């Protein structure tokens, strides 16, 4: 089902599976397991190069700063960005808030006006957004007087470019959308959205959390203006993510956080800021996590992202088949046979999603239940919660088979098949 380095074979690269050899871990969409390469990179840095970054002129500070900036270069290369186009954040949520808050400050006259929004301007999202790519734009709309509009989803939870086109107008200033839905697995037609945005002069903001670990990703080639992605979904540590932005845009974005290390001159009345990315990185950064993040990116690069995608395409098909084969289970997202990421969300007739999750967990199958930080999407689907199974490089056909076998017992166990 997979290349020699993916699936069951990849488990040797993840310490978690040495401790849990029989685990079926299908919750990588929430947090992936950490690659040993990431742990080793972080541990080696802490042991031999740990010191202040961008502070002082000592050899120790220079070594630490070199490792920190090398990490930025490697993560940037992984997503097809320049080293000045990656800003560290505490996660993708923080990255998106950083962007929205910077635009908010510009709207209040605290920047050069490149991102200022006002009455009558529009921010467009989809009904499929993770809360992290929705609530910051709600807040920006309220602060600036702009209007938040959205493209609706259909009965399967899918949005379309045609639906987006119906809500985009010449007053649209921002279009924010998910590259891959964390609920349905839908993969967005990014080039079509970028073309639509450019036709009205709007900026594009891509939520790449569910695509960076799973698809070959070249943000520069995609043409988006900004993107956010997170280490802990990408086989790396928690506590760090990245905001991608075209360099000229990052240089114009007002800093959402202010303090040390990101300034050129400070008086008692005002401050001037460095160029990006440092202008947006106030205070001490998550240095060791950045090194671990780069280790994870290097590991994925060594696997080959085209091979990862091919492996997960087969897993996606297997997941759809396994879930669809169980009577009384409603699958959301793309129809069987259609393109999707390697995740499935579903509802079991007569059984609450949390009960499904507990039953599966008792059978050794780790999944996610709830609204997956996407309440509007679940409301549109007419359910309060779903059960989600999501794969990664260490997932194989046996994992999917065990999910299907356990899922087939759920309704009988709870007496819902009577």
N, C-alpha and C positions, 0 to 999 in steps of 0.2 A: 504493500500500500504506500510505502514511502521510500525515500532514498536511504542509504545505509547509515546516514548520520541523523535521521529524523525519526520521530515516533519512539518506539520502545528503546532504540539504540541511544537516543538523546538523553534518556533518563540518567545515564552514567555521568552526564555533565551537570546534574542538578542534585545537590546534597539532600534536598527534601526527600527524594525517592530512595536514597539509601536508608533514611530513617523510616520511610513508609513505603516499603517495596510493593505492597499490594494496592496502593491508593489509586483510585480513579479520580483524578483532579480535573474537573470540568468547570472551573470558576476562574479561568485565566482572563476573562473579560473584565473581572473586578480587580484582581491582582494576580499576576503571573508568578510562578515560582522563580527564584533567583538562580541565574546561571552561576556555576562555580567560577567562571572566568570573571564575572562581575565582583564576586566576593573576594577573589584573589587580588584583583586590581586595587580594590579599596583597602584591603588588609596590608598590601605591600606599601601603599602610599602612607598609611598611618604609621607603619613600622619604620619607614626609612626617609620619608620626605615631609612629614607633618610640621607645618610652620605657618606663620601669617602669610596671607596672599595679598599681593599688591600693596604691601606695607613694609617700609624699611628697605635697606640696601644690603642686607646680609646675604651670604651664600645660601643659608637655610631658606630665607624668604624667596630668593631667586629660584631655588629648586622647586619649592612648593608652587610658586606662581607659574613656572614652566609647566608643571604637571597639570595644574588647573586649566591653563589655556590650551594645552594639548588635548585635554578632555573635550573642551568646547569645539576644537577643530574636528575631532573625530565624530562627535555627535552631529555636527553640522554636515560633514561629508556624508554621513549615513542618510540624511534626508535631502541631500542635494542643495545645501545652502552654503553661503560663504561664512567664514568665521565671525564676521561682524554682524551676521544676520540671526544669531542665536543668543537670546537673553535667558539667563537662568531664572527660574521661578521655583516656588515650593511644590509646584505641580501644575497640571494643565488648568485646573480651576483658578489658581493664582495668576497664571499667565493671562487668561481671558479677563479676569478682573483688572489686572494691570493695564491691559489695553483699553477696556471700557472706562476705567477711572482716568487714564491719560486723556482720552477723548472728552471726558466730562470736564476736566480742568481746562482743556482748550476751549470748550464751549463757555467756560466762565471767564475767559480772557487771560488765562495763565500761560498760554503758549502763543505760537505764531499764527494760529487760526487755520492750519491745514486740516484739522479734524473737527473744527467747531460745528456743532449742530444747533439748530434753533427751531422756532415754531414753524410747522409745516414740513420740516424734513422728516424722512422716514428711515427706520431700521427694519429690515426684513429678515425673518428667521423661518424655520419650518416647525410644524407641529410635532416633529420627531426629536426635538432637541433634548439632550441631557440638560438638567437644570443649570449646569455650569456654563452652558452656551445659550442660556435664556435669561436667567435672573440678572446678570450684569447688564444686559441690553434693556431689560425692563427698567432698571435703575437709571441707566443713561437717558432713556426716553423721558423719564419723570424729571430728571434734573435739567435737561436741555429744552424740554417742550416738544421734542420730536414725537412721532407716532410710531408705535411698534406694530408691524403687520406680519402675518405669517401665511405660509403655504400649507393648506390642510393635508392630512393623510387620508387614505381611503380605508376601506373595511379591513384590509390586511395590514394597515399601519404604514403604507408606503406613500411617499410624496413624489411629485414629479416636477420636471422643469416647466412643463406647461402650467401647472398649478402655481409655481413660483412666478412665472411670467405674468400671471393674472393679477398679482399683488405688487409687482415692481412697477414704479412710475418714474418719470424724470426727477422726482423729488427724493428718490431712494439714495441714501448716502452710504449705507452699509448693508451687505448681505452676509449673514453668518449661517453656516450649515455644517452638518456632520459628513465627514468623508465616508464613514461606516456607522450605521445606526447601532447603538449598543443594545437595542431591544430586538430589532428585526433582522439585523445583518445586511440590510440594504447598502449597496455600494453606490455612492453618488456619481453622476456624470459631471465631474468637476469642470472639464473644459467647457461644457455647455453653460454651466453657471457663471464661470468667469467671463465668457463671451457676453452673456446677458448683463452682467454687472458693468462691464466696460461700455456697453451700449448706452448706459445712462450715467456713466462716470462714478459708479459706486465702488467702494472698497469691498474686497472679499475676505472673510475670516473663516478659516477651515478648522473644524474640530477633528484633529488627526489622531486622537487617542486610540481608536480601535483600528486604525489603518497602519500606523507606523510599525507595530510589531508583526504585521501580517502580510503587507503588500509591499512590493518595490515602490519606494516613495521618493520622488524628486520634486520638491516644492517649487524650485525655480522653474522647472519645465512645466509644471501645472499652471503657473502664472498667478497663483493666489497672492494676495498682498500680505496676509498674516495667517499664522497657523499656531496651534497649540498641541503639544503631546506630552506624555508623562512617562517617567522611567519605570514606575512600579507595574505598569502594564506591558513593559518591554523587557522583562527578565532582569530588571535592575532594582535598585533600592527605592524605598519610599522617601518622601521629603524633597524630591527634586523633579522638575519638569522643565519645559522650555517654551518660550515664545519665539516663534519665527516671524521675522518681518523683513521686507526689503530694506536695505541699509538706509536709503534716503528717507524712508518713512520712519524708521526707528530714530534717526537723528532728529526728526521733527516732533516726535511724540513727547509730550510733557511727562516727566517721571511721576509715577503714581506713589512711589516711596522715595523719601529723601533722607539724607544723612551723610555719612562718610563715604569716601572712596569713589564717589561719582561726580565730583565737582572739580572745577578748575580754580575758581576764585569765590571766596565768601566774605562778605562784609556784614555788619550788623543789620543791614537793611535788605540785602538781596544776595542771590547766588547765581553763578554760571556753571553750566554742566558740561561734562565731557561728551565726546561723540559716543554713539552706540558701539558696543553694548553696555559699556561701563556706566553711561548716564542713567540707565534703568536698573542698576544693581546697587542699591544702597546697603551699606553695612556689610558685615561678615556673611559671606555666602556659604552654601552647603558644599564645602570644598570636597570632603571625602565622598559625599554622595555623587558629585559630578564625576569624579574619577571612576566610581562604580558604574555610573550611567554609561560612560564611555566604554567600559569593559563589556557591558551588555551589548552595546552597539557593535563592538568589534566581533563579539561572538556571533551575532546574527549575520554580520557581513561574511564571516567565515563559513556559515551554513549556505549562504547564497539566498537572497530574498526571492529570486525567481523560483528556486527549489522549495522554499518555505511556502510560497503561494500555491505551487502545484500540489504540495502535500496537503495543504489545508483546503484546497478545492475538493479533493477526494474526501476529506473528513466532513466537509460541509454537505456533500451529497449523502454520505453515510448517516450523518445526524438527521437530516431531513427524512431519509428512508426509515430510520429507526423510530422516530417520533410518529411519523405518519402511519406506520404499521399498527399502532396501538389504538384499538377502538376507544371512542369517547375522548380523544385528545384533539384539541384544536391548535393547529400550528399557525403562527403569525409570520408576516414577512413575505418575501418572494415565494412564488409557487414552486413546487418540486420541479427541478430541471432548470430553473432560472438562476442567474448568477447571484451569489451571496457570500458573505464572509462565513467562517466556520463557527457560527453560533446560531442557536435556535431558542426561541422563546415560545412557550405554549401554555395552554390552560387545560386542566383535566376536569371533565364534567363531574359535578357533584363533590369535588374535593378541593379545598382551599390550597392555594399555592404553597403556603407555609407547611401544611400537612404533607404535601407531596415532597417538599424539600427534606423534611424530617425523616420520612420513610426512606428516601433515597440515601440520605446520610447514614441511616442505620444499616443500609446494604453496602456501605463503603464507597458511595458515589457522591462526590462533593460538587454541588451546583449552587446557583444563586436563586433566591426567591425575593419577591417584592415588586416595587415599581421601578427599580433600577435607576432612580433619580430621573425619571421621565414620566411624571404624573399626567401631564396633558396628553401624551401619546396613549397611555393606558386608559384614560378617560374616553378618548376617541374610539378605542377598541371595545369599550363597554365592560372592562374588567378593572378591578382594583389592584391586582397583582398577577404576575406570571412567574413561571419557572423557567430559568435560563440555563442552558448548557453551552459552554464556550471552550474552544480548543486552543492548543498552542503547538509548538514544535515537538513537545514530548508526548502528545496525544497520539493514540493509535487505534486501529480498528477494534481491538479487544476492549478498550475503554468504551467505545460507542456501543458495542454489543452488550456490555454490562449495564449501561444506561438503559438500553431498550428492554433488556430482560427485567430489570427492576421496575421500570415504568409500567410494564405489562401487568404487574401485580398490584398496582396502586388502587385501582377502583374496586377490585375484589376485596382487598384488605379493609377498605373503609365502607364496604357495603354499598358502593355507588353504582354497581353494575346490575342491581336487582331490577 
